[in-house]
């Protein structure tokens, strides 16, 4: 299963980009050893309104993908449960798992898949990308039995 982080807007160079890149770099070899085909980042342009952003998002989602939208109103998922969820999808033969990070205004009506939150707070989109990359690294570390996650 390929893991994809699909985001509205461009993550420019800086601390958030460095953190995102570092966690993806750490996660990639562990993920591959567990049968994941890779971790990819896709950015779509922001602007033009929610419906235009939704069209750009939906155009980048591969057929047959399982999609999880990040949103403050989604369900809170403990890290160990998150790891089990992605392992279950991999074991079921889901070809792609796509995580969506919307633009500053949220999501258009057409984008309504399963929703997950990083708590009830509203987080800057740049930080959400870094936080998601860290959680993917944490999840594959849990699945590999590595000591990174200490809960």
Phi, psi and omega in degrees: 000135177267137176258130181229135173253110184253117188235146171273128180096165183256133176270107183283169179296151181145190186299318181294317178298316180299317180294315177303308182300320181296315180291323176295317179300318179292320186286326189304308181295325179292315180301315180298322180293340180263006178095007174277142185277351179151175177231118186239149175242132176234132177245134174246152183296144174268166176102164180087002180099166184298321181294321178294318177296319179300317178300316180294321177297307185297329179293339183263355181275121180294149176301139179082002181286147167269134186239134175236121180266131175272129185199141182299342181265005180281181180281146175273129184237117176300153185303318180296322177293321177300315178299314180297323180296313182289328176294318179298316179296317176302314183292335177279356178085017177296126186286328184218139169241119184245127175259130181256134172237112185284179179280186184299332182267357181104218186237148172289161182302332182288345184258091184225048177279190174309143185235137180231147181239157169254053182094176184278349181285159172267126182251146173299140184301326179296320178288324179300320178299315179294318180296320179294317178300320178295318180292326174295315177300316179298317182298312181291330176295318177299312182296328180275354181075023179282155183280003183305315181271119183240076179237000000 
